[in-house]
Amino acid sequence: MKTVCHKPKYFSTYGKKEFWFGFNGGKITSDGGSMLVAGAIKKLKLSESIANCLTEKRDSAKIRHSLYELIEQRLMLMVLGYEDCNDSNHLRNDPMIKSALGRLPETGKQLGSQSTLSRFENSVSPRDIVRMRKLLLRQYIDSVRKSGRKKVILDIDTTDDETHGDQECSLFNGYYQETCYSELLVFDGDTGELITAKLRPGNIHTSVNSVAAIHQIVKELRKVSPEIEIIIRGDSGFGIPGMMDYCENNGIYYILGMKSNKRLERKSLKLSRRAKSRYSKLLKPVLYFGHYKYKAEKWPHFRNGFAKVECGPSGLNTRYVITNMEIKSPKAGYIFYGKRGQMENFIKETKNGMYSDRLSCHRFTANYFRLMITAFAYVVMQEIRKQLKGTDLEKAESSTIRLKLFKVGGQVIESVRKVWIRFSSSFVNAEIFLKAYAGLST
């Protein structure tokens, strides 16, 4: 293709020299941080493990890219911030990405194209998805075993994924007031590790399959640590008798939200009146906490609960929580329950950082596969974040890590004996980059 140069009108000239630009710089990359991503993928052995979950259905004589290579490429591009298969058509010859994936930058074979990756996504079966979910859980179980932890907090929640077009199982959800999918997610409340990700039809109730998901996690946790203390934390969507009964029958603690009803409102009536009276005198927001015993008609026994009653300019706001934990005070209990709000940041990382809401295939199973790739991309980013401990990026969001560590300009030169990667001399975060590289390359 003929090279076209452009004269930018907004640049000033220096003396008699004019400024021109063109896309003809040769083997230059803007994704120098690809080597960090590749290091994390290899350290976790994710490509091999995920490939072993999948069934190869292609004719072996016509295969140009193995399942291992396609998984590695898809994970790499997702972590780098390229969520669509379309991006592969531009990046399949990127010298840095090819080098990070174990291919020579110039003479090595091309990476998979958009059509190759799209066919790959649509070839996955429901059984493959089940195996991938089990692998995600095993990654977490191994982490708990290695850490020797004696207590884990399992934060469970759902999030919507708005859909567009005629996608399988894309249905209207009255709560979100949109046509969507529903994602069921379980995170470790202390470490932020993603444990379970399930894709469900858009009109499904929040609590559907939640007990089964928790049961699978508990069973695997107790295989490696029978005495481990487990706490389930969730909002009112999971405050259902089935979840409470399961926890009580299996020696698990729970602290769950409860939807308001007339009986609960009667139990908090005194606090509500006190809050209104106090606010009318002070004209400042007031907050009270109260303890109560509560038993619904079909419950086998009374359970402990507490309420948070807040009164301010917008009126009365009351929240209810039910638990089987021994808590010193209603305030301390609600503060512990309120920490589940951190899960919103974890969900934000999966959606905005790893594009779990980019499920644009027609087939439901293909979109489920995309969600699982997102989940493993989240795992890769978590591994990279571990290597940033003690740096300014220790608690940075995925988008910030991408901008400051991955989007690094560099030149890749392949000679007869070596491949040279020359990064920008003006790279501000070179020291942090080298620290992460040292941790991921061991």
Secondary structure by P-SEA (a helix, b strand, c coil): cbbbbbbcccccccccbbbbbcccccccccccaaaaaaaaaaaaaaaaaaaaacccccccccccccaaaaaaaaaaaaaaccccccccccccccaaaaaaaccccccccccccaaaaaaaaaaccaaaaaaaaaaaaaaaaaaaaaacccbbbbbbbbbbbbbccccccccccccccccbbbbbbbcccccccccbbbbbccccccccaaaaaaaaaaaaaaaccccbbbbbbbccccccaaaaaaaaacbbbbbbbbcccaaaaaaaaaaaaaaaaaaaaaccbbbbbbccccccccccbbbbbbbbbbbccccbbbbbbbbccccccaaaaaaaaacccaaaaaaaaaaccccccccccccaaaaaaaaaaaaaaaaaaaaaaaaacccccccccaaaaaaccccccbbbbbcccbbbbbccccccaaaaaaaaaaaaac
